[in-house]
Amino acid sequence: MLSSIGRASVRRVVTRSPQSTNRAAQGIWQFQRANIENANNTSNRSQVNTTTRRSYATATKAIAKPKASKPSVTSRVVQKPANSVNKKAVAKKTVKKPAKKLVKKPIKKSRKPVAKPAKKPVKRVKKPKSEAQLAAAAALKKTANLKALKAAALQAPDAKPTKPWLLYVSDMIVNREPGQSFGDIIQATANKWKNLSPAELEVYNRRANENKAENAAAYKNWVESHTPDEIRQANLARAALRRLKGNKAKKPSNIKDERQPKRALSAQFFFHRERWASGDLKGIRIPDATALLFKEWNELSPAQKQVYKEREVAAKQAYVEEHRAVFKRDPPHTKIEVK
């Protein structure tokens, strides 16, 4: 790059046109010489600066060279005068403040929680059920009651057929021809049954008697597998089932258990049984005979009735003792007294 002196010499050479070429050549030579000198001066200064930096451990920052200002623009830099007087820091004396006395804060007494008055429960008004809902609830209750009664009634073991005719029909069903309907089997069996020989009938009679004996033994074993109290409750459940089915219902019948204590008979019943055993009422219809017996009982004297009442007291006493032996408790609602 050209220094400021070189650029000035070039301008002088160019502006002087009437000079000769020798003068021009002389100017160029001077220009080159000036550049070489400037370059040497610059390198010498840089070497001096480098050695100076290396000699000192704490070197100051290098002062930036002022840039050559353009001749067309002149700028003035106004430097603010540095404050020559340094303000001395004034050390403040620390003044000890008196220690504050600790004042105990008054403890606030906790207020007892005030119990809020309990809200009264709001009674919900139930909507009345419709007839259909009531009927459904009754049916459901009846079904549940039936299931409970059937479970308490106990189920006796299945019995084998005890009639010769039924045994013969069962044999015909087992040996029926393929494709033969049940109605055809019954009709053919009825015709064959009438034509059986006495020896064949005797076989079915013997089988029927054997089944009776087997059924009785199985029934007794089943009854004795339950306690007397379980049989008593089963009979109560069976009586309730008969009432649900109607007054004419005969099934399920009561379970026959020889261990159950026999109910005591009344004085009037003793009189009726004695009159039936006499044979005087033979051939008389039961309703008529019963009406006649009630009339005779009412016509008896107190001394005559006393004989039957004493039998009633003895029967009740025997029933209480037997009930205690079987169920280990007294029978309910049993009074022993002479009427």
NORUR-V944105 format. One line per field, one symbol per residue. ss: DSSP state (~ for helix, > for strand, _ for the rest). burial: # if it has 9 or more other ideal C-beta (glycine too) atoms within 8 Angstrom, else .. A space follows every 10 residues. Layout:
ss=???
burial=???
This chain:
ss=___~~~~~~~ ~~~~~_____ ~~~~~~~~~~ ~~~~~~~~~~ ~~~~~~~~~~ ~~~~~_____ __________ __________ __________ __________ __________ __________ __________ ~~~~~~~~~~ ~~~~~~~~~~ ~~~_______ ___~~~~~~~ ~~~~______ _~~~~~~~~~ ~~~~___~~~ ~~~~~~~~~~ ~~~~~~~~~~ ~~~~___~~~ ~~~~~~~~~~ ~~~~~_____ __________ ______~~~~ ~~~~~~~~__ _____~~~~~ ~~~~~~~~~_ _~~~~~~~~~ ~~~~~~~~~~ ~~~~~~~___ _________
burial=..#..##.## .##....... ..##..##.# #..##..#.. ........#. .##....... .......... .......... .......... .......... .......... .......... .......... ...#..#... .#...#..## .###....#. ##.#.##### .##....... ....##.##. .##....... #..##.##.. ##.##..##. .##..#.#.# ########## ####....#. ....#....# #..##.#..# ###.#..... #.......#. .##..##..# ....#..### ###.###### .###.##... #..#.....
